Structures are given as structure tokens and as C-alpha cells.
Amino acid sequence: MTLPLFQQGPLQQAFTALRQDLIHEDGPRISTMRNYRFAIVQYDPSDEFDLRVEVQHLTADLVASGWVVISISMQKLFLERIRAQGPEWVDRVVAMEGLLASKDPARGLSYLKSKVQPLVEGPDGIAADCSRLISEHADKHPDSIERTVALVGRAGALYPFIRTSALLRHLDGRTRNVPVVLLYPGERRGLTGLSFMGILNPDNDYRPRIYP
């Protein structure tokens, strides 16, 4: 059944509310806590391509309103960290994971996590890369910080190697007060609980506002 013309789905509702809160006349209102400018847009992983369309529309609207949008792909940052280990490291890890997985898939995954998680988790992992990109922009454009937002997406590429709640904790205090919106593929569980990709156990350790 086709939705009525004026009815919005959850994803559209989320971006409508986010757009209004970002370009509010009194400044970004994505958080009720001062100096904590983080928000999460939760969406079903199957809606990834629809999400990208909404991000394009939001970006266009913000730019038209005089905003600067920093788009951060966690997938790109992840691949850069993997490539930085060198082809020999990658070949060894892939070969060992395949060998272990042929005997027991759980052992293969456990081994892969042991090699990949140290590269992406913690304050020196992907969070440091996100902070660096935001800080570099802030240094180059100090006069536009108050009208700048960072959209952090493609988080699904890091499943199951990272917990996004930890990512935001490690970003806290490292974004030069630039609003950060995490595009979160998963399921809402209760008021503050989120299940990454709808598979991991719900994580209730979220302080930011969750849209919709």
C-alpha cells in the first residue's frame, strides 16, 4: 500500500526533525546538554540506500542555509587502517581466518576480531580519525564552526568490530564543539537502547538524542 502524499515514514520524520533542530534560529538544538553536540539518526539497515538519499537532501538544504557539512565515512577510515597494515599482514590474517573458520566459524570470527578490533576501537582508533578530520576542518575554517556539522556514516561496515556507543564516548571533547550526527544502522530498543545492525545485544549507554 502506498503511503499518502503527506505522510512520512520514520526515516523521513527523523531527517525532518534533525533539519529543523540544526538550523534553528537560536543555533543547533540536537542536544539538551550544553557543550554536548551529539545526535543519532537510527535507521533500519535495509534502508541504507534510502538513508543516503535523505543525507543528500539534508546536505543540500544545509548548504543552501549557509552551513558547511563534513561527511565522514567510517567504511573509508576502516579500509585505510586495514591497508596501512600492509598486504602481507592482510594476507596472513585472511589465510588464518579462513583456516580457522573451516573448522569452526566462531573461531574464525573470534580470530578476526582479535586482529581488527585493536585497529578500530578505543580513543586511538576510528574515533581519533573522526576527530582529526573535524579538527583539520575547524583549523582551516575557524569562522564557520558555528555553522558546521559532521555527519558520520557507513557504520555498518565496521560490524561486528566496534560498538558505536564507545565511538561517541571517545569523540566527546574532541570535536571542537562541532555538532556530530551519527547515522546508526540498527534497532531502537526502549527509550535509549540501540542494537547495532539489529543483531548485537542492545546497548543502553547512549547520551545523545536519538532521532526519530
Protein Blocks (a to p, Z undefined) as FASTA:
>chain_A
ZZdfklccfklmmmmmmmmmmmgcnbpakbfbehiacddddddfklmmmmmmmmmmmmmm
mmmnopacddddfklmmmmmmmmnojklmmmmmmmmmmmmmmomklmmmmmmmmmmmmmg
cjklmmlmmmmmmmmmmmmmmmlmmmcccddehklmmpckbcfklmmmmmgoploopacd
dddedddehjklccehhlaccdfbbfbdcdZZ
